[in-house]
């Protein structure tokens, strides 16, 4: 896979949700870097004015997609943290680089895909709606994994 293919998959995902009635606005920007690497950053604002901000620094080798850096930050309309998945270093160090910030805690957990963040986390956090993404990804081959 090349970085342009991954970016096209992310764009398709964001475009699918942009058309949904529970998404007020969405945007994503892509930056191709040397060595089949890339950086993407975007946001989605939902009907209840909650927002998901996401960014990934990706390295692709063959079919393997390595998220060198990622953050999926979801906040409510008052800009209060609901959750943030990231792999940023902490002091003191956490048990795992991959973790999830909650309003009162930080827990170790693997990184979800961008589609998982939208489907299982944002869309089910009080909006009362869900949307199953229909596209080139399956549960066996999720976006970004």
C-alpha positions as CSV (number, residue, x, y, z in Angstrom):
1,X,0.0,0.0,0.0
2,X,1.2,3.5,-0.6
3,X,0.4,6.6,1.5
4,X,-1.9,8.0,-1.2
5,X,-4.1,4.9,-1.0
6,X,-4.4,5.2,2.8
7,X,-5.2,8.9,2.5
8,X,-7.9,8.1,-0.1
9,X,-9.4,5.6,2.3
10,X,-9.5,8.2,5.1
11,X,-11.0,10.8,2.7
12,X,-13.7,8.3,1.7
13,X,-14.5,7.7,5.4
14,X,-14.7,11.4,6.3
15,X,-16.8,12.1,3.2
16,X,-19.3,9.3,4.2
17,X,-19.8,10.9,7.6
18,X,-20.0,14.4,6.2
19,X,-23.1,13.3,4.4
20,X,-24.7,12.0,7.6
21,X,-27.4,14.0,9.3
22,X,-25.6,13.9,12.7
23,X,-22.4,15.5,11.4
24,X,-22.5,19.3,11.1
25,X,-19.1,19.7,9.5
26,X,-16.0,17.7,8.9
27,X,-12.6,18.4,7.4
28,X,-9.3,16.6,6.9
29,X,-5.9,17.7,5.6
30,X,-3.2,15.5,4.2
31,X,0.6,15.9,4.0
32,X,2.7,13.4,2.1
33,X,6.1,13.0,3.6
34,X,9.2,11.2,2.1
35,X,9.6,7.5,2.5
36,X,6.0,6.5,2.1
37,X,5.1,8.5,5.3
38,X,2.3,10.9,5.8
39,X,0.5,13.2,8.2
40,X,-3.2,13.8,8.4
41,X,-5.2,16.0,10.7
42,X,-8.9,16.7,10.8
43,X,-12.0,17.3,12.8
44,X,-15.7,16.5,12.9
45,X,-18.4,18.4,14.7
46,X,-21.6,16.5,15.6
47,X,-25.2,17.5,16.0
48,X,-24.8,18.0,19.7
49,X,-21.8,20.3,19.1
50,X,-19.4,17.7,20.4
51,X,-16.2,17.4,18.3
52,X,-13.7,14.8,17.4
53,X,-10.2,16.1,16.5
54,X,-7.8,13.5,15.0
55,X,-4.3,13.3,13.7
56,X,-2.0,10.5,12.6
57,X,1.6,10.3,11.5
58,X,1.7,7.2,9.4
59,X,4.6,5.0,8.0
60,X,3.7,2.4,5.4
61,X,6.0,-0.5,4.7
62,X,4.4,-3.0,2.3
63,X,0.9,-3.7,3.5
64,X,1.8,-2.7,7.1
65,X,0.5,0.6,8.4
66,X,2.4,1.9,11.4
67,X,0.9,4.8,13.4
68,X,4.1,6.5,14.6
69,X,1.9,9.2,16.3
70,X,-1.8,9.5,16.7
71,X,-4.4,11.3,18.7
72,X,-8.2,11.0,18.6
73,X,-9.6,13.7,20.9
74,X,-13.3,13.8,21.6
75,X,-14.9,16.6,23.6
76,X,-18.4,17.8,24.4
77,X,-20.0,21.1,23.4
78,X,-18.5,22.8,26.5
79,X,-15.0,21.7,25.3
80,X,-14.6,19.2,28.2
81,X,-12.7,16.0,27.5
82,X,-14.9,12.9,26.9
83,X,-11.9,10.8,25.8
84,X,-8.6,11.0,24.0
85,X,-6.7,8.1,22.6
86,X,-3.0,8.7,21.9
87,X,0.5,7.3,22.1
88,X,2.3,10.3,23.6
89,X,4.9,9.8,26.2
90,X,4.1,10.5,29.8
91,X,6.1,11.3,32.9
92,X,6.1,9.1,34.8
93,X,5.9,6.5,32.0
94,X,2.7,4.5,31.5
95,X,2.7,0.8,31.2
96,X,2.0,1.1,27.5
97,X,2.5,3.8,24.9
98,X,-1.1,3.3,23.7
99,X,-3.6,4.6,26.1
100,X,-6.9,6.4,26.6
101,X,-7.4,9.6,28.6
102,X,-10.8,9.9,30.4
103,X,-11.9,12.9,32.4
104,X,-10.6,11.3,35.7
105,X,-8.2,8.6,34.5
106,X,-5.7,7.3,32.0
107,X,-6.0,3.6,31.0
108,X,-3.9,1.3,28.8
109,X,-5.7,0.3,25.6
110,X,-4.8,-0.3,22.0
111,X,-5.5,2.4,19.5
112,X,-8.8,2.2,17.8
113,X,-9.2,3.0,14.1
114,X,-10.5,6.4,13.0
115,X,-13.7,4.6,11.9
116,X,-14.0,2.9,15.4
117,X,-13.7,6.3,17.0
118,X,-16.5,7.7,15.0
119,X,-18.8,4.7,15.1
120,X,-18.4,3.2,18.5
121,X,-17.3,6.2,20.5
122,X,-18.5,9.5,19.2
123,X,-21.8,8.4,17.6
124,X,-22.8,6.4,20.6
125,X,-21.9,9.1,23.2
126,X,-25.3,10.6,23.6
127,X,-26.2,11.5,20.1
128,X,-28.7,8.7,19.9
129,X,-27.5,7.7,16.4
130,X,-25.1,5.2,14.9
131,X,-23.8,4.8,11.5
132,X,-22.0,1.7,10.2
133,X,-19.5,2.7,7.6
134,X,-20.0,0.9,4.3
135,X,-16.9,0.9,2.3
136,X,-13.7,-0.9,1.4
137,X,-12.9,-1.9,5.0
138,X,-14.1,-4.9,6.9
139,X,-13.8,-6.0,10.5
140,X,-11.0,-8.3,9.3
141,X,-9.2,-5.4,7.7
142,X,-10.1,-2.2,9.5
143,X,-8.9,1.2,8.4
144,X,-5.5,2.1,9.8
145,X,-4.7,-1.3,11.2
